[in-house]
């Protein structure tokens, strides 16, 4: 489901900066096979080493029948390490999925549909929003990175690598970008373009699912 990919893309920009801004908001248009599907609003709040990332999703046209979605990640940023503490994913007509990260006890707890269970916290653990925040460490530091990502229902393994640089035109301007890709046999592919001169703000996302369905997300407003 594309909502799983309608991530908090603004977060990729932030670890590349010496200090994240206290607030940042980006509005995206999400398209499915070229047709507008939703407006996605991504928001960062940061203060004294603690972050809060929020994503809201609202369908357009026939997709308005899907209702709304809201996801949130809270945690800390210190010495270049991102550690989420809490994540939730709430959507119309579905139980809220939750995850808690206890870095001191090294446990991960997830809850969905009344089931709540804990397990050992895997190395480089992130949630569905925070891993993009952490991904901003990649350009200029490494060629590839992998994460164990919790969404409240389970864990998945994601591997990304830098695949090149491109000059990219978007609705909010042109950018020199670093292109990062996730590819895997028998699964959907994802490509992200990170604007180098804007602290690696993501300026485009393309996801192609296994059945060929194509999703594209582009910014329409960035503030401040």
C-alpha positions in Angstrom: 0.0 0.0 0.0 1.4 3.3 -1.0 0.7 4.9 2.3 3.6 2.9 3.6 5.8 4.7 1.2 4.3 8.1 1.7 7.1 8.7 4.2 8.2 11.8 6.1 10.6 12.7 3.2 11.7 16.0 4.6 13.5 14.1 7.4 16.2 12.9 5.0 17.6 16.4 4.9 18.2 16.9 8.6 21.1 14.8 9.8 23.2 16.2 7.0 23.0 19.6 8.8 25.0 20.6 11.9 21.7 21.3 13.7 18.2 20.6 12.4 15.9 23.6 12.1 13.4 24.0 14.9 10.6 23.6 12.4 10.2 22.5 8.8 7.2 21.6 6.8 6.9 20.2 3.2 3.7 19.7 1.3 3.8 16.9 -1.4 1.5 15.8 -4.1 1.3 12.0 -4.5 0.4 10.5 -7.8 -0.6 7.0 -8.7 0.2 6.0 -12.3 0.2 9.7 -13.2 -3.1 10.7 -11.5 -3.2 12.8 -8.3 -4.0 10.6 -5.4 -3.3 12.5 -2.2 -1.8 15.5 -0.5 0.9 14.6 2.0 2.1 17.0 4.7 5.4 16.3 6.4 6.5 18.3 9.5 9.6 18.3 11.7 9.8 19.8 15.2 13.3 19.8 16.8 14.6 21.1 20.1 17.5 20.3 22.5 18.4 17.0 20.8 14.8 15.7 20.5 12.8 15.4 17.4 9.2 14.9 16.4 8.3 13.9 12.9 4.6 14.0 11.8 3.1 12.9 8.5 -0.6 13.5 7.5 -2.2 12.0 4.4 -5.5 13.0 2.8 -6.9 11.4 -0.3 -8.0 13.4 -3.4 -11.0 12.6 -5.7 -12.1 9.0 -5.4 -9.2 8.4 -3.0 -10.9 10.6 -0.5 -13.0 7.6 0.3 -9.9 6.0 1.9 -10.1 8.6 4.7 -7.0 10.1 6.3 -3.8 8.8 7.8 -1.4 10.2 10.4 2.0 8.9 11.5 4.4 10.1 14.1 7.9 9.3 15.3 9.6 10.8 18.4 13.1 10.3 19.5 16.6 11.8 20.0 19.5 12.9 17.8 23.0 12.9 19.4 26.5 12.5 18.1 25.2 11.6 14.6 23.0 8.8 16.0 19.3 8.8 15.5 17.3 6.8 18.1 13.5 6.7 17.9 11.6 6.2 21.1 8.0 5.9 19.9 6.1 5.5 16.7 2.5 5.2 15.7 0.5 4.8 12.5 -3.2 5.6 12.6 -5.6 5.4 9.6 -9.3 5.6 9.0 -10.9 2.2 9.5 -7.9 0.4 10.9 -6.4 -0.2 14.3 -3.5 2.0 15.2 -0.1 0.3 15.0 2.5 1.3 17.6 6.2 0.7 18.4 8.4 1.5 21.3 12.2 1.5 21.4 14.0 1.0 24.7 17.6 1.6 23.9 18.7 1.1 27.5 17.1 -2.3 27.9 17.7 -3.1 24.2 14.1 -4.2 23.6 11.5 -3.4 20.9 7.8 -3.5 21.7 5.1 -3.5 19.0 1.4 -3.5 19.2 -1.4 -4.0 16.6 -4.9 -5.3 16.8 -4.7 -6.0 20.5 -1.5 -8.0 20.2 1.5 -6.5 22.1 4.9 -8.3 22.2 8.5 -7.4 22.9 11.7 -8.7 21.3 15.4 -7.9 21.2 16.1 -4.5 19.6 18.0 -5.2 16.3 21.1 -3.3 15.3 20.4 0.0 13.4 16.7 -0.2 14.3 14.4 2.5 13.0 10.7 3.1 12.3 8.8 3.9 9.2 9.6 7.6 9.5 12.9 7.8 11.3 14.8 5.6 8.9 14.5 8.4 6.3 15.8 10.8 8.9 18.8 8.5 9.5 19.3 8.0 5.7 20.6 11.6 5.4 23.9 10.3 6.9 24.6 8.3 3.7 25.6 11.0 1.2 29.3 11.7 1.6 29.9 9.1 4.3 29.1 5.7 2.8 27.8 4.1 -0.4 25.2 1.9 1.2 23.3 1.4 4.5 20.8 -1.1 5.9 18.1 -0.8 8.6 15.7 -3.0 10.5 12.5 -1.1 10.3 9.6 -1.5 12.7 6.0 -0.4 11.7 4.1 -1.7 14.8 3.1 -4.9 13.0 6.5 -6.4 12.3 10.1 -5.8 11.1 11.5 -5.5 7.6 15.0 -5.2 6.3 15.8 -2.2 4.0 19.0 -1.7 2.1 19.8 1.5 0.3 22.7 2.7 -1.8 23.9 5.8 -3.6 23.5 5.3 -7.4 24.5 8.6 -8.8 24.0 12.4 -9.1 21.4 14.2 -11.2 20.3 17.7 -12.0 16.5 17.6 -11.3 13.6 19.9 -12.0 10.8 20.0 -9.5 7.7 22.2 -8.9 9.7 24.2 -6.3 12.8 24.6 -8.4 15.9 22.8 -9.8 18.4 21.0 -7.7 21.6 19.1 -7.9 20.7 15.8 -6.3 22.1 12.6 -4.9 20.0 9.7 -6.0 19.5 6.8 -3.5 17.8 3.6 -4.5 16.3 0.5 -2.9 16.0 -2.5 -5.1 15.2 -6.1 -4.3 14.3 -9.2 -6.2 10.6 -9.9 -6.0 9.7 -6.7 -4.2 8.9 -3.1 -4.9 11.7 -0.7 -5.8 12.1 2.8 -4.5 14.2 5.8 -5.7 14.8 9.1 -3.8 16.5 12.3 -5.0 18.1 14.4 -2.3 18.9 18.0 -3.0 22.5 18.6 -2.2 22.3 22.4 -1.9 19.3 22.2 0.5 21.0 19.9 3.0 19.8 16.8 1.2 16.1 17.6 1.4 14.3 14.9 -0.7 12.8 16.5 -3.7 11.4 13.4 -5.5 10.3 9.9 -4.6 9.3 7.1 -7.1 8.1 3.7 -6.0 7.2 0.9 -8.4 5.4 -2.0 -6.9 5.7 -5.7 -7.9 2.6 -5.4 -10.2 4.0 -2.4 -12.0 1.9 0.3 -10.2 3.9 3.5 -10.1 3.7 6.1 -7.3 5.5 9.5 -7.5 5.8 12.1 -4.8 6.9 15.7 -5.5 7.0 18.8 -3.3 4.6 21.7 -3.9 5.6 23.9 -1.0 8.5 24.1 1.5 8.4 26.3 4.6 10.1 28.2 6.1 
